[in-house]
Amino acid sequence: MNALPDYFYDVNMISVTFRLFLAVLFGGVIGLERGATKHPAGFRTHILVCVGAALAMLTNQYISESFSSGAIDPSRMGAQVITGVGFLGVGTILVTGGHKIKGLTTAAGLWASACIGLALGIGFYSGALIAAILVFASLTILKRFESYIYDLARVMDIYVELASLPALKEYRKFVEEQGFLIQSSYLNKTGTPASGGVGFHMSVRIPKKISHTAAIELLSNYENIHLIEEM
């Protein structure tokens, strides 16, 4: 059943304004969280994506109702929007020198904003509202929960840059002396580190009652190390 009066589901000045306003609101809420944490696509980008998707769906509904008596599939333009936003999201994904991938959550947030905009554009208000709440909760509340669970994990993937290749053998010995178990390791052969040394990936099991932050600090106490970060 429709929770709002029928004119909110037809294409008219009131419904168009209402849907686009909600697109600005929902997209902006999601974008604020991304922008506040200094991610590539922030407040305005998410608003533009959400509003654009809503307008595309509104245009599709308008064409379907006004010119073809329902002969046009109203989901066709929405499918093109989802594909297009996928290419936009790729631009937010970065791979660092240590092969650490950043921007996936931002790309997913853009895609989700587009889907929310499509739902608003066709008048699926309840679905858009619930989705916006869940997406925002995933980016804020669940982020803390995710960090807490990951910090309990005893296995860490670490990227290290050392001064030279001979220092690698000594560093592996240093790691084991600190009580860490190296489960796997390999050299970074796809690019030269900015430090001019060698890049090294390793998967280690950390001792009990040591947090990931403390582990990084402990493993960074080596004279020939240039960079260390968790993957």
N, CA and C of each residue as an Amber inpcrd file, in Angstrom:
protein
   693
   0.8370000  -1.2020000   0.0000000   0.0000000   0.0000000   0.0000000
   0.8730000   1.2530000   0.0000000   0.4040000   2.2880000  -0.6750000
   1.1220000   3.5400000  -0.7160000   0.9460000   4.3000000   0.5840000
   2.0360000   4.6980000   1.1860000   1.9720000   5.4090000   2.4570000
   1.6930000   6.8880000   2.2770000   1.8480000   7.3930000   1.0560000
   1.6500000   8.8060000   0.7630000   0.4890000   8.9680000  -0.2150000
  -0.0380000  10.1740000  -0.3350000  -1.1080000  10.4190000  -1.3170000
  -0.6670000  10.0550000  -2.7320000  -1.6270000   9.7450000  -3.6090000
  -1.3170000   9.2440000  -4.9380000  -0.4710000  10.2060000  -5.7590000
  -0.6270000  11.5250000  -5.5650000   0.1130000  12.4610000  -6.4080000
   1.6190000  12.4350000  -6.1310000   2.0490000  11.8130000  -5.0170000
   3.4770000  11.6470000  -4.7720000   4.0810000  10.5510000  -5.6430000
   3.2430000   9.7210000  -6.2590000   3.7230000   8.6280000  -7.0910000
   3.5350000   8.9060000  -8.5770000   2.8370000   9.9770000  -8.9100000
   2.7010000  10.4160000 -10.2930000   3.8160000  11.4080000 -10.6120000
   3.9840000  11.6900000 -11.9020000   4.9850000  12.6770000 -12.3020000
   4.3170000  14.0410000 -12.3740000   4.5380000  14.8390000 -11.3430000
   4.0140000  16.2010000 -11.2870000   5.0100000  17.0650000 -10.5240000
   4.7440000  18.3580000 -10.4620000   5.7010000  19.2730000  -9.8600000
   5.9890000  18.9290000  -8.3940000   4.9600000  18.5320000  -7.6570000
   5.1440000  18.2050000  -6.2350000   6.0100000  16.9590000  -6.0730000
   5.6850000  15.8990000  -6.8110000   6.4250000  14.6450000  -6.6610000
   7.8630000  14.7790000  -7.1610000   8.0520000  15.5120000  -8.2630000
   9.4030000  15.7030000  -8.7960000  10.2650000  16.4630000  -7.7850000
   9.7310000  17.5330000  -7.2200000  10.4750000  18.3180000  -6.2270000
  10.7810000  17.4830000  -4.9970000   9.7970000  16.7310000  -4.5490000
   9.9570000  15.9120000  -3.3440000  11.0220000  14.8410000  -3.5490000
  10.9770000  14.1630000  -4.6900000  11.9280000  13.0840000  -4.9510000
  13.3570000  13.6220000  -5.0880000  13.5160000  14.7190000  -5.8000000
  14.8540000  15.2750000  -5.9830000  15.3940000  15.8570000  -4.6710000
  14.5030000  16.4210000  -3.8560000  14.9280000  16.9180000  -2.5440000
  15.4230000  15.7610000  -1.6680000  14.7030000  14.6540000  -1.6770000
  15.1330000  13.4870000  -0.9010000  16.4510000  12.9290000  -1.4360000
  16.6460000  13.0150000  -2.7420000  17.9080000  12.5620000  -3.3280000
  19.0720000  13.4070000  -2.8190000  18.8670000  14.7230000  -2.7240000
  19.8910000  15.6070000  -2.1660000  20.1550000  15.2500000  -0.7050000
  19.0850000  15.0130000   0.0520000  19.2160000  14.7030000   1.4780000
  19.9210000  13.3790000   1.7040000  19.4590000  12.3110000   1.0560000
  20.0280000  10.9840000   1.2780000  21.4530000  10.8900000   0.7300000
  21.6720000  11.4060000  -0.4660000  23.0190000  11.3880000  -1.0290000
  23.9760000  12.2230000  -0.2080000  23.4930000  13.3650000   0.3030000
  24.3390000  14.2360000   1.1150000  24.7340000  13.6110000   2.4290000
  23.8220000  12.8930000   3.0620000  24.1210000  12.2310000   4.3400000
  25.2350000  11.2000000   4.1520000  25.1350000  10.3970000   3.0920000
  26.1640000   9.3980000   2.8260000  27.4810000  10.0810000   2.4540000
  27.3990000  11.1180000   1.6350000  28.5940000  11.8200000   1.1990000
  29.3110000  12.5550000   2.3150000  28.5790000  13.0330000   3.3110000
  29.2030000  13.7240000   4.4330000  30.1710000  12.8140000   5.1770000
  29.7820000  11.5740000   5.3730000  30.6450000  10.6340000   6.0810000
  31.9200000  10.3790000   5.2880000  31.7910000  10.2330000   3.9750000
  32.9630000   9.9970000   3.1290000  33.8680000  11.2250000   3.0980000
  33.2690000  12.3920000   2.9640000  34.0540000  13.6170000   2.9050000
  34.7400000  13.9280000   4.2150000  34.0600000  13.6430000   5.3290000
  34.6300000  13.9250000   6.6460000  35.8620000  13.0830000   6.9250000
  35.9390000  11.9050000   6.3000000  37.0960000  11.0290000   6.4830000
  38.0780000  11.1520000   5.3180000  37.9640000  12.2540000   4.5490000
  38.9300000  12.6160000   3.4990000  39.0430000  11.5820000   2.3940000
  37.9010000  11.0540000   1.9440000  37.9020000  10.1260000   0.8180000
  37.6610000  10.8930000  -0.4800000  38.0510000  10.3100000  -1.6350000
  37.9960000  11.0420000  -2.9010000  36.6260000  11.6020000  -3.2560000
  35.5820000  10.8070000  -3.1450000  34.2220000  11.2550000  -3.4760000
  33.4880000  11.5960000  -2.1790000  33.1370000  12.8650000  -2.0130000
  32.5400000  13.2950000  -0.7600000  31.1240000  13.7950000  -0.8880000
  30.8170000  14.8700000  -0.1860000  29.4640000  15.3970000  -0.0350000
  28.8030000  15.7090000  -1.3790000  29.4020000  16.5860000  -2.1650000
  28.7830000  17.0280000  -3.4120000  28.7360000  15.9140000  -4.4570000
  29.7700000  15.0710000  -4.4870000  29.7890000  13.9900000  -5.4730000
  28.6340000  13.0270000  -5.2570000  28.3990000  12.6450000  -4.0020000
  27.3000000  11.7220000  -3.7140000  25.9400000  12.3700000  -4.0030000
  25.8160000  13.6490000  -3.7440000  24.5640000  14.3490000  -4.0550000
  24.3140000  14.3330000  -5.5580000  25.3390000  14.6490000  -6.3370000
  25.1880000  14.6810000  -7.7930000  24.8110000  13.3120000  -8.3490000
  25.4510000  12.2680000  -7.8330000  25.1440000  10.9180000  -8.3000000
  23.7050000  10.5400000  -7.9600000  23.2910000  10.8230000  -6.7320000
  21.9470000  10.4540000  -6.2860000  20.8740000  11.2580000  -7.0340000
  21.0950000  12.5480000  -7.1830000  20.1380000  13.3920000  -7.9040000
  20.0720000  12.9980000  -9.3810000  21.2290000  12.7520000  -9.9820000
  21.2500000  12.3450000 -11.3900000  20.5200000  11.0420000 -11.6210000
  20.7140000  10.0810000 -10.7190000  20.0170000   8.8000000 -10.8480000
  18.5180000   8.9760000 -10.6690000  18.1270000   9.8070000  -9.7000000
  16.6990000  10.0630000  -9.4800000  16.0730000  10.7320000 -10.6940000
  16.7740000  11.6950000 -11.2800000  16.2540000  12.3850000 -12.4600000
  16.1440000  11.4410000 -13.6460000  17.1070000  10.5370000 -13.8010000
  17.0460000   9.5620000 -14.8900000  15.8050000   8.6910000 -14.7600000
  15.5080000   8.2580000 -13.5490000  14.3300000   7.4060000 -13.3430000
  13.0440000   8.2000000 -13.5070000  13.0380000   9.4440000 -13.0610000
  11.8780000  10.3060000 -13.2620000  11.6150000  10.5330000 -14.7530000
  12.6890000  10.7610000 -15.5000000  12.5520000  10.9580000 -16.9440000
  12.0080000   9.7100000 -17.6110000  12.4790000   8.5560000 -17.1700000
  11.9950000   7.2990000 -17.7200000  10.5050000   7.1190000 -17.4420000
  10.0860000   7.4320000 -16.2040000   8.6660000   7.3280000 -15.8590000
   7.8340000   8.3290000 -16.6560000   8.3700000   9.5310000 -16.8460000
   7.6610000  10.5690000 -17.6030000   7.4590000  10.1460000 -19.0560000
   8.5270000   9.5940000 -19.6650000   8.4160000   9.1320000 -21.0540000
   7.4100000   8.0030000 -21.1640000   7.4940000   7.0650000 -20.2130000
   6.6030000   5.9080000 -20.2320000   5.1440000   6.3050000 -20.1000000
   4.8500000   7.2720000 -19.2160000   3.4660000   7.6700000 -18.9720000
   2.9380000   8.6500000 -20.0200000   3.8020000   9.4750000 -20.5930000
   3.3420000  10.5660000 -21.4420000   3.3230000  10.2420000 -22.9260000
   4.2150000   9.3530000 -23.3850000   4.3540000   9.1830000 -24.8230000
   4.0800000   7.7820000 -25.3470000   4.2570000   6.7650000 -24.5160000
   4.1730000   5.4140000 -25.0700000   3.1330000   4.5330000 -24.4000000
   2.3550000   5.1050000 -23.4890000   1.2840000   4.3530000 -22.8040000
   1.8100000   3.0790000 -22.1440000   2.9720000   3.1800000 -21.5610000
   3.5140000   2.0420000 -20.8170000   4.2730000   1.0450000 -21.6520000
   4.5140000   1.3520000 -22.9470000   5.2050000   0.3910000 -23.8090000
   6.6980000   0.3410000 -23.5360000   7.2520000   1.3780000 -22.9230000
   8.6820000   1.4210000 -22.6250000   8.9510000   0.7910000 -21.2640000
   9.9890000  -0.0150000 -21.2090000  10.3970000  -0.6320000 -19.9540000
  10.9870000   0.4430000 -19.0470000  10.3490000   0.7580000 -17.9010000
  10.8410000   1.8290000 -17.0220000  12.1480000   1.5080000 -16.3140000
  12.6190000   0.2810000 -16.4260000  13.8710000  -0.0890000 -15.7610000
  15.0810000   0.0430000 -16.6850000  14.8430000   0.3070000 -17.9730000
  15.9440000   0.3190000 -18.9320000  16.9480000   1.4390000 -18.6410000
  16.4730000   2.6450000 -18.4100000  17.3750000   3.7610000 -18.1540000
  18.0930000   3.5820000 -16.8190000  17.4020000   3.0140000 -15.8480000
  18.0290000   2.7530000 -14.5530000  19.2070000   1.8050000 -14.6740000
  19.0720000   0.7890000 -15.5360000  20.1700000  -0.1590000 -15.7470000
  21.3950000   0.5440000 -16.3200000  21.1730000   1.5010000 -17.2130000
  22.2930000   2.2480000 -17.7900000  22.9670000   3.1330000 -16.7380000
  22.1700000   3.6840000 -15.8180000  22.7320000   4.5160000 -14.7520000
  23.6590000   3.6860000 -13.8600000  23.2190000   2.5010000 -13.4870000
  24.0280000   1.6400000 -12.6230000  25.3510000   1.2940000 -13.2990000
  25.2970000   1.0010000 -14.6050000  26.5280000   0.6960000 -15.3440000
  27.4580000   1.9050000 -15.3800000  26.8850000   3.0820000 -15.6420000
  27.6970000   4.2960000 -15.7150000  28.3460000   4.6590000 -14.3950000
  27.6130000   4.4990000 -13.3110000  28.1730000   4.8100000 -11.9900000
  29.2860000   3.8300000 -11.6410000  29.2060000   2.6120000 -12.1750000
  30.2840000   1.6540000 -11.9530000  31.6100000   2.1690000 -12.4930000
  31.5780000   2.8110000 -13.6630000  32.8010000   3.4010000 -14.2260000
  33.2610000   4.5920000 -13.3830000  32.3230000   5.3690000 -12.8710000
  32.6830000   6.4970000 -12.0160000  33.3650000   6.0160000 -10.7480000
  32.8560000   4.9350000 -10.1780000  33.4280000   4.4040000  -8.9480000
  34.8500000   3.9100000  -9.1190000  35.1760000   3.4330000 -10.3130000
  36.5360000   2.9460000 -10.5660000  37.5510000   4.0660000 -10.3480000
  37.1490000   5.2970000 -10.6400000  38.0580000   6.4280000 -10.4830000
  38.4190000   6.7350000  -9.0410000  37.6710000   6.2020000  -8.0920000
  37.9710000   6.4360000  -6.6690000  38.8470000   5.3510000  -6.0750000
  39.1090000   4.2820000  -6.8290000  39.8890000   3.1620000  -6.3210000
  41.3610000   3.3800000  -6.6530000  42.1960000   3.3350000  -5.6440000
  43.6280000   3.5550000  -5.8000000  44.3950000   2.3480000  -5.2750000
  45.5230000   2.0600000  -5.9160000  46.4180000   1.0010000  -5.4560000
  47.7400000   1.6570000  -5.0800000  48.1330000   1.5520000  -3.8280000
  49.3590000   2.1880000  -3.3520000  50.5780000   1.3930000  -3.8080000
  51.7510000   1.9600000  -3.5330000  52.9860000   1.2780000  -3.9010000
  53.1280000  -0.0810000  -3.2520000  52.4950000  -0.2570000  -2.0890000
  52.5550000  -1.5420000  -1.4070000  51.4130000  -2.4600000  -1.7770000
  50.7160000  -2.1300000  -2.8810000  49.5870000  -2.9210000  -3.3620000
  48.4050000  -2.8950000  -2.4030000  48.3150000  -1.8740000  -1.5890000
  47.1670000  -1.7120000  -0.7110000  46.0640000  -0.9960000  -1.4790000
  44.8880000  -1.5800000  -1.5200000  43.7760000  -1.0370000  -2.2940000
  42.9470000  -0.1050000  -1.4190000  42.7400000   1.1110000  -1.9080000
  41.9400000   2.0920000  -1.2000000  40.8180000   2.5980000  -2.1100000
  39.7130000   2.9740000  -1.5080000  38.6220000   3.5660000  -2.2680000
  37.4860000   2.6260000  -2.6150000  37.5850000   1.3580000  -2.2400000
  36.5190000   0.4050000  -2.5720000  35.2130000   0.7620000  -1.8710000
  35.3150000   1.1610000  -0.6010000  34.1040000   1.5270000   0.1440000
  33.4610000   2.7700000  -0.4450000  34.2810000   3.7370000  -0.8620000
  33.7500000   4.9450000  -1.4840000  33.0490000   4.6080000  -2.7980000
  33.6550000   3.7270000  -3.5960000  33.0460000   3.3120000  -4.8550000
  31.7090000   2.6100000  -4.6120000  31.6800000   1.7620000  -3.5920000
  30.4320000   1.0740000  -3.2530000  29.3800000   2.0670000  -2.7620000
  29.8340000   3.1030000  -2.0140000  28.9060000   4.1330000  -1.5460000
  28.3000000   4.9220000  -2.6920000  29.1020000   5.2300000  -3.7160000
  28.5800000   5.9160000  -4.8970000  27.5390000   5.0550000  -5.6060000
  27.8440000   3.7780000  -5.7460000  26.9090000   2.8700000  -6.4110000
  25.6070000   2.7600000  -5.6110000  25.7290000   2.6650000  -4.2920000
  24.5400000   2.6000000  -3.4400000  23.7350000   3.8940000  -3.5260000
  24.4210000   5.0440000  -3.5970000  23.7290000   6.3280000  -3.7320000
  22.9400000   6.3840000  -5.0300000  23.5340000   5.8400000  -6.0950000
  22.8320000   5.7980000  -7.3740000  21.5760000   4.9310000  -7.2830000
  21.6980000   3.7950000  -6.6190000  20.5320000   2.9030000  -6.4600000
  19.4390000   3.5650000  -5.6220000  19.8440000   4.2930000  -4.5820000
  18.8700000   5.0240000  -3.7690000  18.1850000   6.0830000  -4.6140000
  18.9670000   6.7710000  -5.4510000  18.3870000   7.7680000  -6.3510000
  17.3940000   7.1590000  -7.3260000  17.7040000   5.9840000  -7.8420000
  16.7750000   5.3020000  -8.7480000  15.4770000   4.9550000  -8.0350000
  15.6130000   4.4820000  -6.7970000  14.4060000   4.1440000  -6.0220000
  13.5530000   5.3870000  -5.7700000  14.1960000   6.5010000  -5.4400000
  13.4540000   7.7460000  -5.2310000  12.8260000   8.2280000  -6.5260000
  13.5580000   8.0840000  -7.6240000  13.0630000   8.5590000  -8.9010000
  11.7980000   7.8630000  -9.3580000  11.6350000   6.6120000  -8.9850000
  10.4440000   5.8760000  -9.3900000   9.3490000   5.9040000  -8.3250000
   9.6660000   6.5460000  -7.1680000   8.6700000   6.6800000  -6.1120000
   8.6820000   5.5900000  -5.0710000   9.7750000   4.8110000  -5.0120000
   9.8850000   3.7470000  -4.0110000  10.5020000   4.3480000  -2.7510000
   9.7210000   5.1750000  -2.0630000  10.2320000   5.9690000  -0.9420000
  10.6960000   5.1180000   0.2330000   9.9100000   4.1170000   0.5820000
  10.2470000   3.3080000   1.7520000  11.5530000   2.5560000   1.5430000
  11.7410000   1.9910000   0.3550000  12.9750000   1.2770000   0.0660000
  14.1880000   2.1970000   0.1030000  14.0280000   3.4010000  -0.4530000
  15.1240000   4.3650000  -0.4730000  15.4830000   4.8060000   0.9410000
  14.4760000   5.0510000   1.7820000  14.7220000   5.4900000   3.1500000
  15.4500000   4.4240000   3.9550000  14.9660000   3.1940000   3.8690000
  15.5920000   2.0960000   4.6130000  17.0230000   1.8700000   4.1270000
  17.2160000   1.9140000   2.8080000  18.5530000   1.7140000   2.2450000
  19.5050000   2.8160000   2.6870000  19.0390000   4.0670000   2.6990000
  19.8860000   5.1850000   3.1110000  20.3170000   5.0310000   4.5670000
  19.3910000   4.6170000   5.4190000  19.7230000   4.4050000   6.8340000
  20.7590000   3.2930000   6.9910000  20.5570000   2.1930000   6.2620000
  21.4670000   1.0580000   6.3690000  22.8530000   1.3890000   5.8060000
  22.8940000   2.1270000   4.6940000  24.1870000   2.5050000   4.1120000
  24.9480000   3.4250000   5.0640000  24.2520000   4.4090000   5.6290000
  24.9070000   5.3250000   6.5650000  25.3930000   4.5840000   7.8080000
  24.5740000   3.6600000   8.3020000  24.9850000   2.8680000   9.4710000
  26.1940000   2.0030000   9.1490000  26.2400000   1.4600000   7.9360000
  27.3750000   0.6330000   7.5290000  28.6690000   1.4370000   7.4920000
  28.5700000   2.7090000   7.1000000  29.7580000   3.5480000   6.9720000
  30.2130000   4.1420000   8.3030000  29.3440000   4.1530000   9.2980000
  29.6840000   4.7820000  10.5770000  29.7470000   3.7560000  11.7130000
  28.5920000   3.2330000  12.0880000  28.5300000   2.3140000  13.2310000
  29.2930000   1.0210000  12.9470000  29.0190000   0.4040000  11.7810000
  29.6480000  -0.8780000  11.4700000  31.1390000  -0.7350000  11.2030000
  31.5920000   0.4700000  10.8700000  33.0210000   0.6950000  10.6750000
  33.7810000   0.4490000  11.9710000  33.2230000   0.9370000  13.0860000
  33.8590000   0.7190000  14.3910000  33.8370000  -0.7610000  14.7720000
  32.6960000  -1.4060000  14.4830000  32.5740000  -2.8330000  14.7860000
  33.5710000  -3.6440000  13.9580000  33.7110000  -3.2810000  12.6750000
  34.6570000  -3.9610000  11.7960000  36.0840000  -3.8140000  12.3060000
  36.4480000  -2.6010000  12.7190000  37.7980000  -2.3610000  13.2290000
  38.0570000  -3.1780000  14.4890000  37.0460000  -3.2750000  15.3450000
  37.1830000  -4.0390000  16.5870000  37.4060000  -5.5210000  16.2780000
  36.6280000  -6.0950000  15.3660000  36.7580000  -7.5130000  15.0210000
  38.1020000  -7.7920000  14.3580000  38.5080000  -6.9010000  13.4220000
  39.7820000  -7.1070000  12.7380000  40.9600000  -7.0180000  13.7020000
  40.8330000  -6.1660000  14.7080000  41.9240000  -6.0090000  15.6660000
  42.0730000  -7.2400000  16.5500000  41.0130000  -8.0480000  16.6390000
  41.0780000  -9.2890000  17.4120000  41.7500000 -10.4120000  16.6330000
  41.8370000 -10.2480000  15.3090000  42.4420000 -11.2910000  14.4780000
  43.9290000 -11.4150000  14.7980000  44.4070000 -12.6300000  14.8080000
  45.8060000 -12.8760000  15.1580000  46.7210000 -12.8740000  13.9300000
  46.1630000 -12.7760000  12.7310000  46.9630000 -12.7820000  11.5110000
  46.9240000 -11.3950000  10.8780000  48.0930000 -10.8900000  10.4880000
  48.2150000  -9.5840000   9.8640000  48.9560000  -9.7080000   8.5320000
  48.4870000  -8.9460000   7.5350000  49.2160000  -8.8110000   6.2760000
  49.9280000  -7.4680000   6.3110000  51.2330000  -7.4820000   6.1440000
  52.0540000  -6.2890000   6.3380000  52.9250000  -6.0410000   5.1080000
  53.0810000  -4.7660000   4.7780000  53.9990000  -4.3680000   3.7170000
  55.1520000  -3.5800000   4.3400000  56.3670000  -3.9510000   3.9760000
  57.5550000  -3.3350000   4.5510000  58.4930000  -2.8950000   3.4310000
  59.0900000  -1.7230000   3.5860000  60.1550000  -1.2780000   2.6860000
  61.4560000  -1.1890000   3.4760000  62.4660000  -1.9050000   2.9880000
  63.7640000  -1.9700000   3.6530000  64.8270000  -1.2560000   2.8220000
  65.9480000  -0.9370000   3.4580000  67.0070000  -0.1720000   2.7990000
  67.6600000  -0.9500000   1.6640000  67.7990000  -2.2570000   1.8240000
  68.4860000  -3.0570000   0.8110000  68.0250000  -4.5070000   0.9030000
  68.3550000  -5.2650000  -0.1220000  67.9920000  -6.6780000  -0.1430000
  68.7010000  -7.4900000   0.9460000  69.9770000  -7.2400000   1.2160000
  70.6340000  -7.9870000   2.3130000  69.9640000  -7.7770000   3.6740000
  69.3270000  -6.6390000   3.8620000  68.6720000  -6.3620000   5.1430000
  67.4200000  -7.2120000   5.3470000  66.9350000  -7.8250000   4.2570000
  65.6910000  -8.6010000   4.3350000  65.8430000  -9.8180000   5.2440000
  66.9400000 -10.5450000   5.0730000  67.1640000 -11.7380000   5.8870000
  67.2810000 -11.3770000   7.3680000  67.9670000 -10.2890000   7.6510000
  68.1220000  -9.8550000   9.0340000  66.7800000  -9.3920000   9.6180000
  65.9600000  -8.7630000   8.7760000  64.6750000  -8.2890000   9.2820000
  63.7430000  -9.4660000   9.5930000  63.7540000 -10.4850000   8.7560000
  62.9380000 -11.6770000   9.0350000  63.3390000 -12.2800000  10.3850000
  64.6400000 -12.3100000  10.6460000  65.1210000 -12.8230000  11.9270000
  64.6520000 -11.9340000  13.0720000  64.6860000 -10.6210000  12.8450000
  64.2230000  -9.6560000  13.8540000  62.7440000  -9.8690000  14.1670000
  61.9380000 -10.0900000  13.1490000  60.4970000 -10.3020000  13.3360000
  60.2440000 -11.5320000  14.1940000  60.9280000 -12.6160000  13.9000000
  60.7390000 -13.8540000  14.6510000  61.2190000 -13.7160000  16.0940000
  62.2490000 -12.9180000  16.3060000  62.7440000 -12.6840000  17.6680000
  61.7350000 -11.9280000  18.5250000  60.8470000 -11.1580000  17.8900000
  59.8260000 -10.4280000  18.6330000  58.6170000 -11.2970000  18.9880000
  58.6590000 -12.5690000  18.5940000  57.5730000 -13.4890000  18.9190000
  56.5370000 -13.6470000  17.8270000  56.8080000 -13.1210000  16.6220000
  55.8810000 -13.2300000  15.5040000  56.2260000 -14.4700000  14.6680000
  55.2000000 -15.1100000  14.1280000  55.3930000 -16.2650000  13.2600000
  55.0980000 -15.8420000  11.8270000  56.0920000 -15.8970000  10.9550000
  55.9130000 -15.5330000   9.5480000  55.3040000 -16.7180000   8.8110000
  54.0770000 -16.5490000   8.3380000  53.3950000 -17.6350000   7.6490000
  53.7030000 -17.6530000   6.1580000  53.8590000 -16.4920000   5.5520000
  54.2110000 -16.4090000   4.1380000  54.8430000 -15.0480000   3.8680000
  55.6490000 -14.9800000   2.8120000  56.2960000 -13.7160000   2.4700000
  56.7020000 -13.7410000   1.0020000  56.7820000 -12.5510000   0.3940000
  57.2660000 -12.4500000  -0.9870000  57.7090000 -11.0230000  -1.2630000
  58.6400000 -10.8830000  -2.1970000  59.1460000  -9.5750000  -2.5880000
  58.1750000  -8.8920000  -3.5380000  58.1270000  -7.5610000  -3.4620000
  57.3450000  -6.7750000  -4.3940000  58.1720000  -6.5690000  -5.6570000
  57.8220000  -7.2700000  -6.7410000  58.6140000  -7.2300000  -7.9650000
  57.9640000  -6.3970000  -9.0670000  56.8310000  -5.7740000  -8.7800000
  56.1100000  -5.0470000  -9.8200000  56.4620000  -3.5690000  -9.8600000
  57.2520000  -3.0920000  -8.9340000  57.6050000  -1.6800000  -8.9290000
  58.6870000  -1.3940000  -7.9000000  59.4330000  -0.3180000  -8.1090000
  60.4850000   0.0680000  -7.1750000  59.9210000   0.9940000  -6.1070000
  60.1460000   0.7070000  -4.8410000  59.6410000   1.5850000  -3.7710000
  60.2000000   2.9900000  -3.8920000  59.4360000   3.9580000  -3.4300000
  59.8690000   5.3500000  -3.4810000  61.1370000   5.5700000  -2.6570000
  61.3520000   4.7170000  -1.6530000  62.5230000   4.8500000  -0.7920000
  63.8140000   4.4160000  -1.4840000  63.6790000   3.7130000  -2.6300000
  64.8550000   3.2330000  -3.3430000  65.3580000   1.8840000  -2.8670000
  64.7090000   1.3040000  -1.8460000  65.1240000   0.0050000  -1.3310000
  64.3220000  -1.1260000  -1.9520000  63.8700000  -2.0470000  -1.1290000
  63.0930000  -3.1890000  -1.6000000  61.7770000  -3.2470000  -0.8440000
  60.7280000  -3.6600000  -1.5580000  59.4220000  -3.8410000  -0.9380000
  59.1930000  -5.2980000  -0.6010000  58.5390000  -5.5350000   0.5240000
  58.4310000  -6.8880000   1.0470000  57.0530000  -7.0720000   1.6880000
  56.3270000  -8.1020000   1.2620000  55.0260000  -8.4380000   1.8430000
  55.1800000  -9.6660000   2.7300000  54.4890000  -9.6430000   3.8600000
  54.5100000 -10.8360000   4.7030000  53.1970000 -10.9690000   5.4790000
  52.8410000 -12.2070000   5.7100000  51.6780000 -12.5310000   6.5300000
  52.1980000 -13.1430000   7.8230000  51.8560000 -12.5190000   8.9580000
  52.4010000 -12.9670000  10.2420000  51.2830000 -13.2460000  11.2390000
  51.5580000 -14.1770000  12.1380000  50.6660000 -14.4230000  13.2760000
  51.2690000 -13.7020000  14.4760000  50.4710000 -12.8030000  15.0670000
  50.9920000 -11.9790000  16.1520000  50.7260000 -12.6380000  17.5040000
  51.5580000 -12.3420000  18.5050000  51.3540000 -12.9130000  19.8420000
  50.0190000 -12.4720000  20.4520000  49.5330000 -13.2210000  21.4040000
  48.2860000 -12.8800000  22.0830000  48.4540000 -11.6010000  22.9020000
  47.3460000 -10.9080000  23.0580000  47.2580000  -9.6840000  23.8580000
  48.0800000  -8.5260000  23.2770000  48.4140000  -8.6090000  21.9830000
  49.0840000  -7.5040000  21.2950000  48.1540000  -6.9950000  20.2010000
  47.8270000  -5.7170000  20.2300000  46.9480000  -5.1490000  19.2150000
  47.7110000  -4.9680000  17.9090000  46.9510000  -4.7320000  16.8320000
  47.5870000  -4.5360000  15.5340000  48.4530000  -3.2730000  15.5370000
  47.9740000  -2.2320000  16.2060000  48.7530000  -0.9850000  16.2760000
  50.0620000  -1.2040000  17.0190000  49.9970000  -1.9220000  18.1360000
  51.2060000  -2.2120000  18.9050000  52.1630000  -3.0960000  18.1110000
  51.6120000  -4.0080000  17.3170000  52.4510000  -4.8870000  16.5050000
  53.2270000  -4.0870000  15.4630000  52.5490000  -3.1270000  14.8150000
  53.2190000  -2.2950000  13.8180000  54.3220000  -1.4720000  14.4700000
  54.0410000  -0.9210000  15.6350000  55.0530000  -0.1290000  16.3450000
  56.2640000  -0.9830000  16.7250000  55.9920000  -2.2040000  17.1450000
  57.0720000  -3.1050000  17.5540000  57.9390000  -3.4930000  16.3550000
  57.2970000  -3.7870000  15.2220000  58.0260000  -4.2280000  14.0350000
  58.7180000  -3.0790000  13.3040000  58.3780000  -1.8590000  13.6620000
  59.0220000  -0.7010000  13.0230000  60.3230000  -0.3080000  13.7130000
  60.6250000  -0.9350000  14.8520000  61.8530000  -0.6250000  15.6010000
  63.0480000  -1.3760000  15.0240000  63.3370000  -1.0480000  13.7710000
  64.4530000  -1.6740000  13.0720000  65.1690000  -0.5960000  12.2680000
  66.4720000  -0.5340000  12.3530000  67.2190000   0.6070000  11.8280000
  67.1610000   0.7330000  10.2990000  67.0280000  -0.3580000   9.5700000
  67.0500000  -0.3140000   8.1120000  65.6570000  -0.2770000   7.4740000
  64.6460000  -0.0050000   8.2720000  63.2870000   0.0140000   7.7420000
  62.9070000   1.4340000   7.3230000  62.2710000   1.5450000   6.1480000
  61.8370000   2.8440000   5.6400000  60.3290000   3.0520000   5.8000000
  59.5820000   1.9620000   5.6610000  58.1240000   2.0610000   5.7140000
  57.5400000   0.7330000   6.1560000  56.4910000   0.7990000   6.9760000
  55.7460000  -0.4060000   7.3530000  54.2850000  -0.0160000   7.5200000
  53.3850000  -0.8160000   6.9470000  51.9540000  -0.5560000   7.0690000
  51.1810000  -1.8520000   6.9440000  50.0340000  -1.8850000   7.6040000
  49.1750000  -3.0580000   7.4980000  48.3590000  -2.9910000   6.2320000
  48.2450000  -4.1040000   5.5610000  47.5000000  -4.1540000   4.3030000
  46.0100000  -4.2410000   4.5730000
